[in-house]
Amino acid sequence: MPRVSEVVKHLLIINVLVYFGSFFLLQRPVATLAMYWPGSEGFQPYQIVSHMFMHGSPMHLFFNMFGLYMFGSNLEYFWGPKRFLSYYLICGFGALVIHLLYMYFTKTFDVPVVGASGAIYGLLLGFGMQFPNMRIMLLIPPIPMKAKYFVMIFAAIELYLGFSGRETNIAHFAHLGGALTGILIILYWKASGKFNQIN
């Protein structure tokens, strides 16, 4: 289990405070902070950022923060805090762009998106590429697996669920968008010789 790094620690605190604090300050916290289709009745410009720090339920918050802790700290120690934070945020915004494209093509303009999952899938992708042979212990079933295979399995599941139309209450294409954005960032880093550079 990695020691919590500084940026990861602050992201954990912000997400937890936004989730629980919003219930004291807002009448409809999830609906207010989620991202709606631009131009729709529920859309507000601040949602472009706020949706990444709000979650739909305590379990949604827990699993995303667990992923942030598990994969984020190792990446931050290796990449450095500035590069890690920029990667995290860009993956989150990239996930949003892909999800908005999905909303446009499927005409699901009335379904908002909320959560840090897109950025977390970017971290998962980054972890698998930076530490491909590091072993991860699965929860169900409890068996060890190399990170590169773990990422491939999760990506395949998201592709299947996204195109099959199952679990429509989950933004599968936002997850894929975060991972895709992570790939593009890392390919750029590799081309510029920065990928394996420790900061």
C-alpha positions as CSV (number, residue, x, y, z in Angstrom):
1,M,0.0,0.0,0.0
2,P,1.6,3.3,-1.1
3,R,2.1,6.2,1.3
4,V,-0.3,9.0,0.4
5,S,1.4,11.7,-1.6
6,E,0.8,15.4,-1.2
7,V,-1.4,16.1,-4.3
8,V,-3.3,12.9,-3.8
9,K,-3.9,13.8,-0.2
10,H,-5.3,17.3,-1.2
11,L,-7.5,15.8,-3.9
12,L,-8.9,13.3,-1.5
13,I,-9.7,16.1,1.0
14,I,-11.3,18.3,-1.7
15,N,-13.5,15.5,-3.0
16,V,-14.7,14.4,0.5
17,L,-15.3,18.1,1.5
18,V,-17.2,18.9,-1.7
19,Y,-19.4,15.8,-1.3
20,F,-20.4,16.1,2.4
21,G,-20.2,19.9,2.6
22,S,-22.5,20.4,-0.4
23,F,-25.3,18.7,1.4
24,F,-25.2,21.4,4.1
25,L,-24.9,24.3,1.6
26,L,-27.1,23.3,-1.4
27,Q,-30.6,22.1,-1.7
28,R,-29.9,19.8,-4.6
29,P,-26.1,19.2,-4.3
30,V,-25.6,16.5,-6.9
31,A,-27.9,18.1,-9.5
32,T,-26.3,21.5,-8.9
33,L,-22.7,20.4,-9.3
34,A,-23.1,17.7,-12.0
35,M,-22.3,18.6,-15.6
36,Y,-25.3,19.2,-17.9
37,W,-25.3,19.6,-21.6
38,P,-24.1,23.1,-22.5
39,G,-27.0,25.3,-23.4
40,S,-29.6,23.1,-21.5
41,E,-31.7,24.5,-18.7
42,G,-29.5,22.9,-15.9
43,F,-26.1,24.0,-17.3
44,Q,-23.9,26.4,-15.4
45,P,-20.3,27.2,-16.5
46,Y,-18.8,26.2,-13.1
47,Q,-20.0,22.6,-13.7
48,I,-17.2,22.1,-16.2
49,V,-15.0,21.9,-13.0
50,S,-17.4,21.0,-10.2
51,H,-18.6,17.7,-11.7
52,M,-15.1,16.3,-11.3
53,F,-15.2,16.8,-7.5
54,M,-18.8,15.8,-6.8
55,H,-20.1,12.2,-6.6
56,G,-23.5,10.6,-6.8
57,S,-23.4,8.5,-3.7
58,P,-21.0,7.6,-0.8
59,M,-20.1,4.4,-2.6
60,H,-19.3,6.3,-5.8
61,L,-17.1,8.6,-3.8
62,F,-15.4,5.7,-1.9
63,F,-14.4,3.7,-5.0
64,N,-13.1,6.7,-6.9
65,M,-11.1,7.9,-3.9
66,F,-9.8,4.3,-3.4
67,G,-8.6,4.3,-7.0
68,L,-7.0,7.7,-6.6
69,Y,-5.1,6.5,-3.5
70,M,-4.1,3.2,-5.0
71,F,-2.8,4.5,-8.4
72,G,-2.2,8.2,-7.8
73,S,0.4,8.2,-5.1
74,N,2.9,6.0,-7.0
75,L,2.5,8.1,-10.1
76,E,3.0,11.3,-8.2
77,Y,6.1,10.1,-6.5
78,F,7.5,9.1,-9.9
79,W,6.3,12.0,-12.1
80,G,6.4,14.8,-9.5
81,P,3.4,16.8,-8.2
82,K,3.1,19.3,-11.0
83,R,3.1,16.8,-13.8
84,F,0.9,14.5,-11.9
85,L,-1.7,17.1,-11.2
86,S,-1.8,18.4,-14.8
87,Y,-2.2,14.8,-16.0
88,Y,-5.1,14.2,-13.6
89,L,-6.9,17.3,-14.5
90,I,-6.4,17.0,-18.3
91,C,-7.6,13.4,-18.1
92,G,-10.7,14.6,-16.3
93,F,-11.5,17.3,-18.9
94,G,-10.7,14.8,-21.7
95,A,-13.2,12.4,-20.2
96,L,-15.8,15.2,-20.2
97,V,-15.2,16.0,-23.9
98,I,-15.7,12.3,-24.9
99,H,-18.8,12.1,-22.8
100,L,-20.3,15.2,-24.3
101,L,-19.7,13.7,-27.8
102,Y,-21.5,10.6,-26.6
103,M,-24.4,12.7,-25.3
104,Y,-24.5,14.5,-28.7
105,F,-24.6,11.4,-30.8
106,T,-27.1,9.5,-28.5
107,K,-29.3,12.6,-27.9
108,T,-29.1,12.1,-24.1
109,F,-29.1,15.8,-23.3
110,D,-31.1,15.4,-20.1
111,V,-28.7,13.1,-18.3
112,P,-25.9,14.9,-16.4
113,V,-22.5,13.4,-15.5
114,V,-20.8,13.6,-12.1
115,G,-17.7,12.1,-10.6
116,A,-13.9,11.8,-10.8
117,S,-14.1,8.5,-12.7
118,G,-12.7,9.8,-16.0
119,A,-9.6,11.2,-14.2
120,I,-9.3,7.9,-12.2
121,Y,-9.3,5.9,-15.4
122,G,-6.6,8.1,-16.7
123,L,-4.6,7.3,-13.6
124,L,-5.3,3.6,-14.1
125,L,-4.0,3.8,-17.7
126,G,-1.0,5.8,-16.6
127,F,-0.2,3.3,-13.8
128,G,-0.4,0.4,-16.3
129,M,2.0,2.1,-18.7
130,Q,4.4,3.4,-16.1
131,F,4.5,0.3,-14.0
132,P,3.3,-2.5,-16.4
133,N,4.8,-5.4,-14.4
134,M,3.9,-4.3,-10.9
135,R,1.5,-6.7,-9.4
136,I,-2.0,-5.6,-8.2
137,M,-4.1,-7.7,-5.9
138,L,-7.6,-8.0,-7.1
139,L,-10.4,-7.8,-4.6
140,I,-12.8,-10.2,-6.4
141,P,-11.3,-12.8,-6.9
142,P,-8.3,-12.1,-4.6
143,I,-5.5,-12.9,-7.0
144,P,-2.4,-10.9,-8.0
145,M,-2.2,-9.6,-11.6
146,K,0.3,-7.5,-13.5
147,A,-0.9,-3.9,-13.9
148,K,-0.8,-4.0,-17.7
149,Y,-3.3,-6.9,-17.8
150,F,-5.4,-5.2,-15.2
151,V,-5.7,-2.2,-17.4
152,M,-6.5,-4.3,-20.5
153,I,-9.3,-6.1,-18.7
154,F,-10.9,-2.9,-17.3
155,A,-10.7,-1.3,-20.8
156,A,-12.3,-4.3,-22.4
157,I,-15.1,-4.3,-19.8
158,E,-15.8,-0.6,-20.3
159,L,-15.8,-1.0,-24.1
160,Y,-18.3,-3.9,-23.9
161,L,-20.6,-2.1,-21.4
162,G,-20.4,1.2,-23.4
163,F,-21.4,-0.3,-26.7
164,S,-23.8,-2.9,-25.3
165,G,-25.9,-0.2,-23.7
166,R,-25.9,-1.9,-20.3
167,E,-25.6,0.0,-17.1
168,T,-26.8,3.2,-18.7
169,N,-26.5,5.0,-15.4
170,I,-22.7,4.8,-15.6
171,A,-20.7,7.1,-17.9
172,H,-18.7,4.3,-19.6
173,F,-17.5,6.6,-22.4
174,A,-16.3,9.2,-19.8
175,H,-14.1,6.3,-18.3
176,L,-12.8,5.5,-21.8
177,G,-12.3,9.2,-22.5
178,G,-10.1,9.6,-19.4
179,A,-8.0,6.5,-20.4
180,L,-7.8,7.7,-24.1
181,T,-6.6,11.2,-22.9
182,G,-4.0,9.5,-20.7
183,I,-2.7,7.5,-23.6
184,L,-2.3,10.7,-25.7
185,I,-0.5,12.5,-22.9
186,I,1.9,9.6,-22.3
187,L,2.6,9.3,-26.1
188,Y,3.5,13.0,-26.1
189,W,5.7,12.5,-23.1
190,K,7.4,9.5,-24.8
191,A,8.0,11.5,-28.0
192,S,9.5,14.4,-25.9
193,G,11.6,12.0,-23.8
194,K,9.8,12.9,-20.5
195,F,7.9,9.7,-19.8
196,N,10.5,7.9,-17.7
197,Q,11.9,11.1,-16.2
198,I,11.7,11.2,-12.5
199,N,10.9,14.6,-11.0
